[in-house]
């Protein structure tokens, strides 16, 4: 009986090795709204004067529906130019910044040409990661 108890104790101890820390759920990940219009000609909006005076970037909302063990980090994986070339997408991707909570920002006057750009992000923590394909669309007009 003593041997069975020792065997079960060793088995229970060994079963706890290599357990991943935390969790990550992204099934409901989305932005609301899921697109942002970036105007290259300012003056149509009552906030444009303030935006220009402060050189304020265009900023998305935080992403919602991502649950997981903190700290969650976000990384830009790819940009697709829906109305342009791969070079256009590369230019846009180089000026796009991904911040905490999945918030993204683009300079007030982006170098990328007019068009629609779809973004894919990666969200990750210590032991888990997930790709969020085509999660947001930027429209430069």
N, C-alpha and C positions, 0 to 999 in steps of 0.2 A: 504494500500500500504506500509505503514511504517513497518507493521508486517511482510510482505513478505520479505522486504529488510533485516530486522533483522534475520529472519529465514534463509535466503540464506547466510548471513554473518556467522552465527553460523555454518551452515552446511559446508561451505567452510573451516572454521577454523578447525573444527573437522576432516575433510577429510585429513588434512595434518599430522595427528599424525601417528606414527609408520611407517614412510616412510624409507625404507632401504637406506643406504648411498652408493653411488657409483654404480659400476657394475663389473662384471667379465665374460669374454668370453673365453672359452677354446676349442671351436670346432676345431680350427686349431692348437692346441698345438702339437709340435713335436720337436725332436732333429734332427739335421743334422750334421753329420751322426747319425744314431740311435743306434750305438753300438761302443764299445771301446775294443780293444784287449790289455790285460795286459800281458806282457811277463814276465815270472818268471826267464828266463835266459837272461841277458842283454849282449850286445856286438855286436848285429847285426845292430844297428842303430848308426848314427854319433853323436847323442845327448846323448847316454847312459853314456858316461864318465861324462858329466855335470850333468845328472840326478842322478847318483850314488854319486857324490861329494856333491851334495846339498840335498840328500835324498828326491828328488822331488816326490810328489805323482802323480798318474795318474789322470788327470782332464778332465771332459767332457766339451763340449761347453755349452753356455747358451741355455736354452729352447727358442724356438720361437713360435709365434702364440698365446701367452697368453696376453690378453688385460684386463686391469682392473684398478680400483682406487688403487693407491699406498698408503701404502706399501703393496706389494704382498709378501707373505711368503710361503715357501715350506717345506713340511714335508715328511719324508719317511714313507709310509704306509705298504709296504710289499716287500719281496724279494722271488722269486721262483727260486729254483735250477732246471734247465732244465735237467742237466746231473747228478744230485746228490740227496742228501737226504735233509730233512727239517733241519737237524742239520747243514749241509753245508750252507744252505741259512741263517740260524740264525747267523753263524760265519761271513759270508760276510756282512750281514745287520748291525752287530755291529761295523764293521770297516768302513762302508760307511758313508760319511759326506755329507749332502745336504747344500749348501750355497745359497746366494742370486742369483736371476735370474735363479734359478733351476740348477745351476752348481753343479756337484757332484764330489767328489774326493775319491780315494782309496789309501791307503799307497803304497809306492814303492814296497814293498814285502808283499803282503797280506797273512794273515794267512789262508784264505779260500782255499780249495783244487781247483785244476784245474777243469774247467767246465764252463757252461754258466748260468748266473744269470739274471733274468728279474725283473725289478724294477717298482713298482707302487708308484706314488707320490700323495700328496694332495697339492693343491694350494689354498690359502685363503687370504682374506682381512677382513676388519672390519665386514661386513655383509654377505659375500658370500663365498662359498667354492665349490671346484670341485675335483673329484678324476680322476687322469690320469692313467688308468690301463695299465700295461705292456708298459710303455712309453720308456724304454731304456733297452738295453742288454749289460752286461759286459761279456767278454769272457776271462777267465784266461787260458793261455797256458803255 
